[in-house]
Amino acid sequence: MRTAVVVGAGIAGLAAAGALARDGWQVTLLESGERIAASPTALVLWPNGRRALQALDPDGGWSAIASPLPDGGVRRPDGQWLAAPRARPGAGPAPAVVHLEDLYDALVAGLGDRVDIRTGIAVTGVRTGGVQRPSVTDGRSRFEADLLVAADGIDSRVRRALAPEAAAVGSGFAAWQAVIPGYRVPDLPADQAAGGETLGAGYRFVSMPLGGRAAGRGGVYWVATAAGAPRPESPATQLELLRRWFANWHAPVGALLAATRPEDLVPQEVRELRPLPRAYGFRAGPGGVVLLGDAAHAMPHHLGQGACLAFEDAATLRALVAETQPGSALCAAVEEYDRARRPRTTSVVRQSRRMSAVVQARGRLALRARNAALGSLRPRILGHAHDLTADWQPPE
Ligand SMILES: Cc1cc2nc3c(=O)[nH]c(=O)nc-3n(C[C@H](O)[C@H](O)[C@H](O)COP(=O)(O)OP(=O)(O)OC[C@H]3O[C@@H](n4cnc5c(N)ncnc54)[C@H](O)[C@@H]3O)c2cc1C
């Protein structure tokens, strides 16, 4: 039987493990955490992510947990439009927002009883080379397989062994996310409840409604970004800082921060891989090793593409190995995965870094230039990003 070891049970690993198992692979899923757990946040599924999920599991019930993302423009902190809302171009599945816990629940359900899940296993070593099957170890046990899928996030141990040139570096931002229950902000007028994006000098605030069609866990999701290092203070103090930084921003920013409790707050440093790995696929024995998700292409979150690309990775891998047997065919599929995924993800990472520079503008001159240009610049960047993502189709 064809065997795969998937390292990491984040969304990339869960998506890949489920898809491989449904295609008849014997899959072992290794996760360093004591349990598979999502943080209490949310994310946007753009058309490419939605198409990839559908290709991975047509019965996944993805629409049932996703709420439509309202068309949002960009404002200044005083509420003036920098770029007015406009209908998103193109056909295909509409962008949607989903609670991360709902997404994890659906992906875990997709594992069925066919995946051997081992939690509390932190991979520390990787072995490739020669005719042996690739393998990983946690220092106590060794797990070998025809195909090794590295989905262990930005600090991937597997990637560090195979592509040490790719370094995880800070993007110059800290981010705070929270989902607050709708009952804590019951009086938001419809236009404020629809959320949107606001850009200040080195600060950004984005909010969106969740569970708009009673889908999944409801509430309001917001993400705030500030240029600079992550804060060392307690969540309560960080929340106070956020309220101060975003004081006097247009409604509903203040109301959302006032309704947030310290225990809702998910702070993190925004990091990315620079440079990207020189390869995403490495032949080994009768198959090889592939890098998926943030292990391959972690990027700043401003275009909301990290998870969507992870689902593209998994859908591409699935298509390439669905019928493939270990040996020269599987080795060739590993190399084809690299050819299919590296140029594509490199383009999206480049767009995401450009957007990062727009958000990061701080000095008075830089801000004036950014604001003047934003009306045309942002739609252009987003338009390009939209083309890159809306046109993506899962491989046959
Ligand atoms: C503020 C913010 C907002 C974002 N918004 C969006 C959005 O709207 N849309 C979007 O598409 N993306 C978004 N993203 C990006 C998205 O969250 C990530 O790209 C995605 O979660 C990466 O998933 P992953 O499975 O590759 O990695 P991870 O989620 O990091 O999962 C890796 C897993 O591997 C495990 N692991 C790590 N090391 C080991 C080891 N040695 N052995 C075994 N297991 C290990 C970890 O415990 C973890 O479970 C956002 C990111 C941020 C920071």
The ligand as a Tripos MOL2 file, in Angstrom:
@<TRIPOS>MOLECULE
LIG
   53    58     1     0     0
SMALL
NO_CHARGES

@<TRIPOS>ATOM
      1 C1         -3.2080   37.9570   11.1590 C.3       1 LIG1
      2 C2         -3.3130   36.8940   10.0880 C.ar      1 LIG1
      3 C3         -4.4210   36.8610    9.2580 C.ar      1 LIG1
      4 C4         -4.4980   35.9180    8.2280 C.ar      1 LIG1
      5 N1         -5.6070   35.9150    7.4190 N.ar      1 LIG1
      6 C5         -5.6780   35.0110    6.4020 C.ar      1 LIG1
      7 C6         -6.8160   35.0060    5.5260 C.ar      1 LIG1
      8 O1         -7.7410   35.8090    5.6620 O.2       1 LIG1
      9 N2         -6.8360   34.0860    4.5070 N.ar      1 LIG1
     10 C7         -5.8230   33.1860    4.3090 C.ar      1 LIG1
     11 O2         -5.8830   32.3790    3.3610 O.2       1 LIG1
     12 N3         -4.7380   33.1640    5.1360 N.ar      1 LIG1
     13 C8         -4.6450   34.0450    6.1780 C.ar      1 LIG1
     14 N4         -3.5730   34.0240    7.0200 N.ar      1 LIG1
     15 C9         -2.5080   33.0070    6.8180 C.3       1 LIG1
     16 C10        -2.8840   31.6420    7.3760 C.3       1 LIG1
     17 O3         -3.3420   31.7750    8.7000 O.3       1 LIG1
     18 C11        -1.6670   30.7150    7.3360 C.3       1 LIG1
     19 O4         -1.0540   30.7840    6.0810 O.3       1 LIG1
     20 C12        -2.0940   29.2700    7.5900 C.3       1 LIG1
     21 O5         -2.7620   29.1700    8.8200 O.3       1 LIG1
     22 C13        -0.8800   28.3450    7.5660 C.3       1 LIG1
     23 O6         -1.3100   27.0240    7.8420 O.3       1 LIG1
     24 P1         -0.2490   25.8320    7.9130 P.3       1 LIG1
     25 O7         -1.0580   24.6120    8.1740 O.co2     1 LIG1
     26 O8          0.6450   25.8770    6.7310 O.co2     1 LIG1
     27 O9          0.6890   26.1810    9.1590 O.3       1 LIG1
     28 P2          0.3550   26.1910   10.7100 P.3       1 LIG1
     29 O10        -1.0060   26.7130   10.9650 O.co2     1 LIG1
     30 O11         1.4910   26.8940   11.3740 O.co2     1 LIG1
     31 O12         0.3530   24.6620   11.1490 O.3       1 LIG1
     32 C14         1.5400   23.9460   11.3510 C.3       1 LIG1
     33 C15         1.2390   22.7590   12.2740 C.3       1 LIG1
     34 O13         2.4120   21.9860   12.4170 O.3       1 LIG1
     35 C16         2.6530   21.6810   13.7720 C.3       1 LIG1
     36 N5          4.1100   21.5330   13.9360 N.ar      1 LIG1
     37 C17         5.0370   22.5160   13.9090 C.ar      1 LIG1
     38 N6          6.2720   21.9890   14.0750 N.ar      1 LIG1
     39 C18         6.1050   20.6430   14.1900 C.ar      1 LIG1
     40 C19         7.0090   19.5770   14.3600 C.ar      1 LIG1
     41 N7          8.3390   19.7740   14.4730 N.pl3     1 LIG1
     42 N8          6.5110   18.3080   14.4510 N.ar      1 LIG1
     43 C20         5.1720   18.0910   14.3300 C.ar      1 LIG1
     44 N9          4.2730   19.0880   14.1640 N.ar      1 LIG1
     45 C21         4.7330   20.3450   14.0810 C.ar      1 LIG1
     46 C22         2.0820   22.8910   14.5200 C.3       1 LIG1
     47 O14         1.7780   22.5750   15.8650 O.3       1 LIG1
     48 C23         0.8420   23.1980   13.6890 C.3       1 LIG1
     49 O15        -0.2660   22.4400   14.1070 O.3       1 LIG1
     50 C24        -3.4660   34.9650    8.0670 C.ar      1 LIG1
     51 C25        -2.3530   34.9890    8.9060 C.ar      1 LIG1
     52 C26        -2.2700   35.9510    9.9040 C.ar      1 LIG1
     53 C27        -1.0430   35.9770   10.7870 C.3       1 LIG1
@<TRIPOS>BOND
     1     1     2 1
     2     2     3 ar
     3     2    52 ar
     4     3     4 ar
     5     4     5 ar
     6     4    50 ar
     7     5     6 ar
     8     6     7 ar
     9     6    13 1
    10     7     8 2
    11     7     9 ar
    12     9    10 ar
    13    10    11 2
    14    10    12 ar
    15    12    13 ar
    16    13    14 ar
    17    14    15 1
    18    14    50 ar
    19    15    16 1
    20    16    17 1
    21    16    18 1
    22    18    19 1
    23    18    20 1
    24    20    21 1
    25    20    22 1
    26    22    23 1
    27    23    24 1
    28    24    25 2
    29    24    26 1
    30    24    27 1
    31    27    28 1
    32    28    29 2
    33    28    30 1
    34    28    31 1
    35    31    32 1
    36    32    33 1
    37    33    34 1
    38    33    48 1
    39    34    35 1
    40    35    36 1
    41    35    46 1
    42    36    37 ar
    43    36    45 ar
    44    37    38 ar
    45    38    39 ar
    46    39    40 ar
    47    39    45 ar
    48    40    41 1
    49    40    42 ar
    50    42    43 ar
    51    43    44 ar
    52    44    45 ar
    53    46    47 1
    54    46    48 1
    55    48    49 1
    56    50    51 ar
    57    51    52 ar
    58    52    53 1
@<TRIPOS>SUBSTRUCTURE
     1 LIG1         1 GROUP 0 **** ****
